[in-house]
Amino acid sequence: MKAFQVDQFVEGLHTNDSGKKFWVLLDPDREEPEQLKYAAEVSVDEGADTLLVGSSYYERNDFDESVKAVQEGAGGKVPVLLFPGNHQQLSEFADALLFLSLLSGRNPQYLIGEHILAAPKLRRMDLPAIPTGYYLVDGGRVTSVQSVTGTTPLPRKKIELIASHALAGQYLGMKLVYLEAGSGAKLTVPLDAIALTQKTIDVPLIVGGGIRTPEAAHAAAKAGADIVVIGNHLEKSRDPGRVREMAVAVHSAAREPVAKLV
């Protein structure tokens, strides 16, 4: 794949330009490199627009091998981005990374601390970074993100608060906004929160966490998500048909009017 251009990539994520996007998150802490390669192949063949690689927990020493396996499976057809849980989840073999700042929390380690540790490594690797405001929204259970970061999710009923956090991230220079219910969440990010946030910000909106059905994926995209991310649910079954259903559900939402606020 040719040299990654951050601005060009971000511009292409705006729904008005190119439709809704379906991203698949692959967890190197849960699957071996060969499994990740297969998962990447299936995901790309069945409609994934981008692959993310990362984990809340990562205690192994083969992160580079995992990223290389995903790249091999992707075959240069889609970008492979890092979705790092900490400064150790970096690899020169990725195309770029989401430089996540957990703006929903107040733990300085995940607001700026991990970034300071990562920055010199990113410079040495010459790895493109996409500033991304990351927001944990209450998904009905304590998720890995909440446990690791020690932060409190934004209340799901406080949609104005969620949208204001997102707007603050945009004003801080974030190129993407990511609303996250968390891996294995019982509940998805509320549709009215997605809709209000989409109306409030001018940067692409990513939504993930707790999305287990094509209907839920479609609803998130229709409500206003420019990108819908599926991870944990697809790990349980690498059935190509299931991946395809999710991809179609997200992509088809681009042909419908954005949901109105209720």
Phi, psi and omega in degrees: 000139182295166183309133185286130179248110186300308184297319180295319179296312182297317180300324180288351181272347179294126184304322182296338182270318191214013177086173182290151182243144178244116179248145178245130178263125179250133186253107182289351177277342184253342183227146177285161181308319180295323177292322179294322177300313180297316180299321178295317179301312181298314184299314182291316181298329186259008169123003177294138180268335180206149175247134174253144177231122179172170184205148174291318176250138173206111185244008182265175182240023183240035183299317177302317180297323178295315180294319178298322179296319178295318178298319179296318178293324180289333176062026179074009184276330180222158176293147173245112184248146175277141177235072195283139175275343177198180187289349180276344182270065179236146179206133177290350183273354174279163176280328181188180174221153169279115180274086191280132171239121185281082187281351175279343182256178180234020177273113185298337179299325183256359170273321184210335186300309180296329182291322178296320179291327183279328190306311180299324180292319179298320180296317179296322181283345187055044183264120180299139180240137179249106180302123186226121174282123186246128187229120178271123179249138182307120180250017174090000176201164177282118183262172179300319181300315180296318181295315184290318186272343181065030181248157180265130179295157173289138180299132187293335180275348181269069188292329178294323178294319178298312180296323179293320175300317180296317180295321177299320177299318178299316181292337175281353177106008179292134180273341178224152174240130184237111175267122189233122174276342178104150179298127179076015179300147176287325185238148176276170172300130182304140182297324180290331176290320177298313183298314181293319179297317179299322180288333187274323187259166179243005179252161181301144183249124177255140178227135178206172176099121174075009182271110188244349184230155174302326180296318179292322178295316179297318181297319180296317179293317180295326180291337178144356178292129174282329181227134175246130182250130174239134180224282187304320183297319183283342176297327184288338179208116178269030178297117180305324180297323180292317178298316181299318179300318179295316181298314180297320180300319180286310184297325182291337180294340180293341182268006181243154176299145175298136182302139177278153178293144179242000000 
